[in-house]
Amino acid sequence: MEKYEKLLNEAYKNVKQVDSSSGRFEIPKIEGHFEGKKTILTNFSQIVSYIRRKPEHFQKFILKELAVSGQREGDRLVLNMKVSSEKINQKIEQYVKEFVLCKECGKPDTELVKEDRLMFVRCLACGAKHSVRGKI
């Protein structure tokens, strides 16, 4: 019995913790400013860490969806065109709906997993798995 509990405790240490608080998942609104014809998104890194996705994946989605070129400079994302914050926030919400939130339980406790050539969102809360588009 003692050995079983030791193994069980060891297993619990290796399992990813899921945030069980019922607080609403609130995506921070984009912050930024215009510099000439460019749009500077100053809290890009903050949003990336909040949604727990790779910055490259999120950046690629934003640039493609807004049909604009741009690059990261430190914690900021620079878009080579003036884009309204309202439009950018819509695209962020679209990304979260498609690549972050679980379609079964609605929780943000998910991870992107690539199996063979397919990309899946796997929920750490309920165990559901659903496919998403692999190419952005």
Rosetta blueprint (number, residue, H / E / L):
1 M L
2 E H
3 K H
4 Y H
5 E H
6 K H
7 L H
8 L H
9 N H
10 E H
11 A H
12 Y H
13 K H
14 N H
15 V L
16 K L
17 Q L
18 V L
19 D L
20 S L
21 S L
22 S L
23 G L
24 R L
25 F L
26 E L
27 I L
28 P L
29 K L
30 I L
31 E L
32 G E
33 H E
34 F E
35 E E
36 G L
37 K L
38 K E
39 T E
40 I E
41 L E
42 T L
43 N L
44 F H
45 S H
46 Q H
47 I H
48 V H
49 S H
50 Y H
51 I H
52 R L
53 R L
54 K L
55 P H
56 E H
57 H H
58 F H
59 Q H
60 K H
61 F H
62 I H
63 L H
64 K H
65 E H
66 L H
67 A L
68 V L
69 S L
70 G E
71 Q E
72 R E
73 E E
74 G L
75 D L
76 R E
77 L E
78 V E
79 L E
80 N L
81 M L
82 K L
83 V L
84 S L
85 S H
86 E H
87 K H
88 I H
89 N H
90 Q H
91 K H
92 I H
93 E H
94 Q H
95 Y H
96 V H
97 K H
98 E H
99 F H
100 V L
101 L L
102 C L
103 K L
104 E L
105 C L
106 G L
107 K L
108 P L
109 D L
110 T E
111 E E
112 L E
113 V E
114 K E
115 E E
116 D L
117 R L
118 L E
119 M E
120 F E
121 V E
122 R E
123 C E
124 L L
125 A L
126 C L
127 G L
128 A L
129 K E
130 H E
131 S E
132 V E
133 R L
134 G L
135 K L
136 I L
